[in-house]
Amino acid sequence: MLTIRVLICMSFSLFLFACANNQPIRASGPGSIYAQVEELDRMKYIEVTDMRAVRKNGLLNVQSEITNLDDDTQQIHYRYKWLDGGGFTVGNEEAWKPALIYGQQRKMITGIAPSGAVTDFRLVLQSPDRGVN
């Protein structure tokens, strides 16, 4: 009887642990998505919800998932900033790219580094109200 109680308690504890670890990470810091994102404007309804990077053919390829948390369509401008191992910018600045994200939609955006010297990146987001150069 005691072993059944212990097994039930352990199973419940593991269940609670698994549920707690499925929550999205909101804190910024090294290794989190938010360390890779620069918001030039506060965007209330836009959130970067996933980000992946892989090296293909010697170039860093990045895929970012942007989520519109609102029911209304949101517009953003974005670009990737490519960095070398020392944190210096590699290549010229990318042009701003527009993205229209419908209500409650998740949109994937991608970028490919301009050089094999790129080891890191930042996704730069901006509201279209700011004006694009």
KEKE-3310 file (N, C-alpha, C; in steps of 0.2 Angstrom, whole numbers, plus 5000, padded with zeros to 4 digits):
npx = (5004:5010:5020:5012:5006:5018:5022:5011:5012:5025:5022:5013:5021:5030:5022:5017:5030:5033:5022:5026:5037:5033:5029:5031:5046:5049:5058:5072:5089:5105:5105:5091:5077:5074:5085:5090:5083:5079:5069:5064:5053:5040:5030:5014:5006:5013:5024:5039:5039:5046:5062:5075:5091:5103:5118:5120:5128:5139:5134:5125:5108:5093:5077:5063:5048:5034:5021:5005:4996:4984:4967:4966:4974:4991:5005:5023:5040:5055:5072:5088:5102:5118:5132:5149:5161:5166:5156:5155:5147:5143:5145:5134:5120:5105:5090:5075:5061:5044:5031:5015:5004:4991:4976:4979:4988:5002:5018:5031:5047:5062:5080:5096:5113:5126:5139:5151:5158:5149:5143:5133:5118:5105:5087:5079:5066:5053:5040:5029:5025:5035:5043:5053:5069)
npy = (4994:5006:5008:5010:5022:5030:5028:5035:5048:5051:5050:5060:5071:5071:5074:5087:5094:5092:5099:5112:5115:5117:5129:5145:5153:5169:5178:5188:5186:5178:5165:5165:5167:5181:5187:5188:5197:5213:5226:5241:5248:5248:5234:5230:5219:5210:5196:5187:5171:5159:5153:5148:5142:5137:5130:5130:5125:5132:5144:5154:5151:5157:5155:5163:5164:5174:5180:5186:5193:5199:5201:5209:5214:5216:5226:5225:5230:5222:5216:5207:5207:5204:5196:5194:5183:5192:5201:5211:5220:5211:5213:5224:5234:5226:5229:5235:5224:5222:5215:5208:5203:5193:5193:5184:5176:5166:5169:5164:5170:5172:5172:5173:5172:5184:5180:5167:5171:5175:5172:5175:5183:5196:5199:5212:5222:5233:5246:5251:5264:5271:5275:5271:5269)
npz = (5000:5004:4994:4983:4986:4986:4972:4966:4971:4966:4952:4951:4955:4944:4934:4937:4936:4922:4917:4921:4915:4902:4900:4891:4889:4896:4901:4898:4892:4891:4879:4877:4867:4867:4869:4856:4850:4844:4848:4840:4843:4855:4853:4856:4852:4845:4845:4846:4845:4842:4837:4826:4822:4810:4802:4785:4771:4775:4778:4790:4793:4798:4806:4811:4821:4821:4831:4830:4843:4843:4837:4826:4811:4810:4806:4802:4801:4797:4799:4798:4808:4806:4814:4819:4828:4837:4839:4830:4816:4801:4784:4774:4780:4780:4770:4776:4778:4774:4784:4785:4797:4800:4811:4826:4819:4815:4809:4798:4796:4787:4786:4778:4782:4776:4774:4778:4789:4799:4815:4824:4827:4826:4827:4821:4824:4819:4820:4807:4808:4812:4802:4788:4782)
capx = (5000:5014:5023:5007:5006:5024:5022:5006:5015:5030:5019:5010:5026:5033:5017:5018:5036:5032:5018:5029:5043:5031:5028:5035:5051:5048:5064:5077:5095:5109:5102:5084:5075:5073:5092:5092:5078:5079:5063:5065:5047:5036:5024:5010:5003:5018:5029:5043:5038:5051:5068:5080:5097:5107:5122:5120:5133:5144:5131:5120:5101:5088:5070:5059:5041:5032:5014:5001:4992:4978:4962:4967:4980:4997:5011:5029:5046:5061:5078:5092:5108:5123:5137:5155:5162:5168:5150:5155:5142:5146:5142:5130:5114:5099:5085:5069:5056:5038:5027:5008:5002:4984:4974:4980:4992:5009:5021:5038:5052:5069:5086:5103:5119:5129:5145:5153:5161:5144:5142:5128:5113:5099:5082:5077:5059:5051:5033:5029:5023:5042:5046:5058:5074)
capy = (5000:5012:5008:5013:5029:5033:5029:5040:5054:5052:5052:5067:5076:5072:5078:5094:5096:5092:5105:5118:5116:5118:5136:5149:5157:5176:5182:5189:5184:5174:5159:5165:5171:5188:5190:5189:5202:5220:5230:5248:5251:5243:5232:5227:5213:5206:5193:5182:5165:5153:5155:5142:5144:5131:5132:5126:5127:5137:5151:5154:5151:5158:5155:5166:5164:5180:5179:5192:5191:5202:5199:5214:5213:5220:5226:5226:5229:5218:5214:5203:5210:5198:5198:5189:5181:5198:5205:5216:5219:5208:5215:5230:5233:5223:5233:5234:5220:5223:5209:5209:5197:5194:5192:5177:5172:5165:5170:5162:5174:5168:5176:5169:5177:5186:5177:5162:5174:5176:5167:5177:5188:5199:5200:5219:5223:5240:5248:5255:5271:5275:5277:5266:5272)
capz = (5000:5004:4988:4978:4987:4984:4965:4964:4973:4961:4946:4951:4955:4937:4930:4938:4933:4915:4915:4923:4910:4895:4899:4887:4893:4895:4904:4893:4895:4886:4877:4876:4861:4868:4868:4849:4847:4846:4846:4840:4845:4859:4849:4861:4850:4841:4849:4843:4849:4841:4833:4825:4817:4808:4797:4779:4766:4777:4780:4795:4791:4803:4805:4816:4821:4824:4832:4832:4848:4843:4832:4821:4807:4812:4801:4805:4797:4801:4796:4803:4809:4806:4818:4819:4834:4841:4840:4825:4811:4795:4778:4774:4784:4776:4769:4780:4775:4778:4785:4787:4801:4801:4818:4829:4815:4816:4802:4798:4792:4787:4784:4777:4783:4769:4774:4782:4795:4804:4820:4828:4824:4830:4823:4822:4823:4820:4818:4801:4810:4814:4795:4786:4778)
cpx = (5004:5018:5018:5006:5012:5024:5017:5009:5021:5027:5016:5015:5029:5028:5017:5024:5036:5028:5022:5034:5040:5029:5033:5040:5050:5054:5069:5084:5099:5105:5095:5083:5075:5080:5094:5087:5079:5073:5064:5059:5044:5030:5020:5007:5007:5023:5033:5042:5042:5057:5073:5085:5101:5112:5122:5124:5138:5141:5125:5113:5097:5081:5067:5052:5039:5024:5011:4996:4985:4973:4963:4973:4985:5002:5017:5034:5051:5067:5083:5099:5113:5129:5143:5156:5164:5162:5150:5150:5146:5142:5138:5124:5109:5094:5079:5064:5050:5035:5020:5006:4995:4982:4975:4984:4999:5012:5029:5042:5059:5074:5092:5108:5123:5136:5146:5156:5156:5143:5136:5123:5108:5094:5079:5070:5057:5044:5034:5028:5030:5044:5052:5063:5075)
cpy = (5006:5013:5011:5020:5033:5034:5034:5047:5056:5054:5059:5072:5077:5075:5085:5097:5097:5098:5112:5120:5117:5125:5140:5153:5165:5180:5182:5187:5179:5167:5159:5168:5178:5191:5191:5194:5209:5224:5237:5252:5246:5241:5227:5220:5208:5203:5188:5176:5159:5156:5149:5145:5138:5134:5127:5129:5132:5143:5149:5155:5152:5158:5158:5166:5170:5178:5185:5190:5194:5199:5203:5212:5218:5220:5228:5227:5226:5217:5210:5207:5205:5200:5192:5187:5186:5202:5211:5215:5216:5210:5222:5228:5230:5229:5231:5230:5221:5216:5211:5202:5198:5192:5185:5173:5171:5165:5168:5167:5171:5173:5171:5174:5178:5183:5172:5164:5175:5171:5169:5182:5191:5200:5207:5220:5231:5241:5252:5262:5275:5278:5273:5270:5268)
cpz = (5000:4998:4982:4979:4985:4976:4963:4965:4968:4954:4945:4951:4948:4933:4931:4936:4926:4913:4916:4918:4903:4895:4895:4891:4891:4897:4898:4896:4890:4885:4875:4870:4861:4868:4861:4846:4849:4843:4846:4843:4850:4855:4854:4859:4846:4846:4845:4848:4848:4837:4832:4821:4816:4802:4791:4774:4768:4780:4785:4792:4797:4801:4811:4816:4824:4825:4833:4837:4848:4837:4826:4817:4809:4807:4805:4800:4801:4796:4801:4803:4810:4810:4818:4826:4839:4843:4835:4819:4805:4789:4779:4778:4778:4775:4774:4775:4778:4779:4788:4790:4803:4809:4820:4824:4817:4809:4803:4794:4793:4785:4783:4778:4776:4769:4779:4789:4801:4808:4825:4824:4829:4825:4825:4820:4824:4817:4812:4802:4811:4807:4794:4781:4772)
residu = (MET:LEU:THR:ILE:ARG:VAL:LEU:ILE:CYS:MET:SER:PHE:SER:LEU:PHE:LEU:PHE:ALA:CYS:ALA:ASN:ASN:GLN:PRO:ILE:ARG:ALA:SER:GLY:PRO:GLY:SER:ILE:TYR:ALA:GLN:VAL:GLU:GLU:LEU:ASP:ARG:MET:LYS:TYR:ILE:GLU:VAL:THR:ASP:MET:ARG:ALA:VAL:ARG:LYS:ASN:GLY:LEU:LEU:ASN:VAL:GLN:SER:GLU:ILE:THR:ASN:LEU:ASP:ASP:ASP:THR:GLN:GLN:ILE:HIS:TYR:ARG:TYR:LYS:TRP:LEU:ASP:GLY:GLY:GLY:PHE:THR:VAL:GLY:ASN:GLU:GLU:ALA:TRP:LYS:PRO:ALA:LEU:ILE:TYR:GLY:GLN:GLN:ARG:LYS:MET:ILE:THR:GLY:ILE:ALA:PRO:SER:GLY:ALA:VAL:THR:ASP:PHE:ARG:LEU:VAL:LEU:GLN:SER:PRO:ASP:ARG:GLY:VAL:ASN)
# end
